[in-house]
Amino acid sequence: MRAALAFRAPCRGLVVPSWEATRGRCLISPRKCPLSLSRRSVAGLVRTTRRRGLYGCTTPVAQSRDGATAPTSAPVYPGVDGKPNVIQVLESRGLIDAVTSTDVYAVCARPVAVYVGFDPTADSLHIGNLLGLLVLRWFQKLGHRPVAIIGGATARIGDPSGKSVERPLLAASVIEENAARIAENLRQVLDFSGDSSSTTEPLVLNNYDWLGNMRLLDFLRDVGKLARVGTMLSKESVRLRMQSEEGLSFTEFTYQLLQGYDFAYLYKNHQVLLQAGGSDQWGNIVAGLELTRKLYGGTVHGLTFPLLTSKDGKKLGKTEKGAVWLSPQRLSPYEFYQYLVKVADDDVCNYLRKLTFLPLEQIDALENDMRNSERSGYQANTAQKLLAMEVTRIVHGDKGVETALAATAVAAPGHVPGGEHTNGSTRLRADVLEAVSSSLPGATLPRTALVGVPLVDVMVRAGLQKSKGEARRLIANGGAYVNDEKVSDSGRTIEATDLIEGRLLLLAAGKKNKMLVRVSDT
């Protein structure tokens, strides 16, 4: 098996690999970028991990007309049609963990097809998967063709990477439904123009189309004979599982062969030359490189991006309610926005670089203002609001941002109609209230218990007040609100015109204690 070098980017701004694979000599002066190197064999490749030395390694960047940036010092590799080299752009934003060969810089000087795989183990991708989508989008923006593979076949097996126990097997019907939903997530982020002749038009495929009908004996003869058990056993994901109490089933053990065959199939049938994946996918990517070479004599490449984690090492994307889903049916744009706006100061600029397309100069300036807030006048949470707006726009579009901001304003204590983020509107919208409903107490009342009924009665029936006396005192003290409008008349009744789109009513006792009432016709 051929030995090759893989290079890990140590910090944002490094644009040239430290070692040349064929000669093993240093290309960057240690005085300019002192790094300590460690090497370890992974599945036949010698993977070089570069650790930051005593000094930082930051390289000035220049912005292109596309908003992409690439370092201006050190060798600058060409990109497509005068655009920056996509590998250097990803490096500058901290989106490169390792590459399988330095040739990837030259390969990406011309349009290439790059693929990332997504197994439909749920009916939505989550924010951790967003990095893979954004890497594809960067390739698309800079003149390359993104290929998204939905793992309709591999989801039936289950990837053991990063898992301490075997994934539960899903029914075929569930996987098919999940695959359809994930295809919608892809359309949320990638740019589908509808022009199939375009070199940057995304290609979405399902690996069940070529793996589903392959006979076992054919697979063993054509693919299995090229795999070496010793190499497969050396994969970190395999080794860790075999050392655990759970162990590793033969089903999971074969996963790397299936994913490896995906790469070979895409190389032969769709001219895909590059695979990208999270750092935990290194072994599977390497398997694809070797299988493609052995099956078709082709040279392909791989890169990994770091998993999305906070400064303390926790994976981004988990909340008390579960994952931060990309599908609005699973998580509203408002809830998605709220998760991001609560990111810690230590993490927010890192996420701005990795999760947005904002120019690095803007992010660096913002980070500098945060560090020198007394001098700059930086307002707390400015960076978080920018992060939440930009990522929500990428995933949910301008409409999603509008809804999220409006819902945030409605949920805020003391919200006044026509205030910030309401575009001057004096009426609440049902879609905004639906978006914020998960964060508000709620009640459901028949229409007959609302229309023409005194407000004091409605408050008691909804559970907002314990008694009519309490409700009257609340109104007398100026603390009662209907649809964010203060009520001063204790004899006020609820009218049909108060029902927002005929189905919702927002009540409040004071500025913080709000309740959303749903109208039923039963």
Secondary structure, 3 states (H helix, E strand, C coil): CCCCEEECCCCCCCCCCCECCCCCCECCCCCCCCEEEEEEEECCEEEEEEEECCCCCCCCEEECCCCCEEECCCCCCECCCCCECHHHHHHHCCCCCEECCCHHHHHCCCCCEEEEEECCCCCCCEHHHHHHHHHHHHHHHCCCEEEEEECCCHHHCCCCCCCCCCCCCCCHHHHHHHHHHHHHHHHHHCCCCCCCCCCCCCEEEECHHHHCCCCHHHHHHHCHHHCCHHHHHHCHHHHHHHCCCCCCCHHHHCHHHHHHHHHHHHHHHHCEEEEEEEHHHHHHHHHHHHHHHHHHCCCCEEEEECCCECCCCCECCEECCEECECCCCCCCHHHHHHHHHCCCHHHHHHHHHHHCCCCHHHHHHHHHHHHCHHHHCCCCCHHHHHHHHHHHHHHHHHHHHHHHHHHHHHHCCCCCCCCCCCCCCCCCCHHHHHHHHHHCCEEEEEHHHCCCCEHHHHHHHHCCCCCHHHHHHHHHCCCEEECCEECCCCCCECCHHHCECCCEEEEEECCCEEEEEEEECC
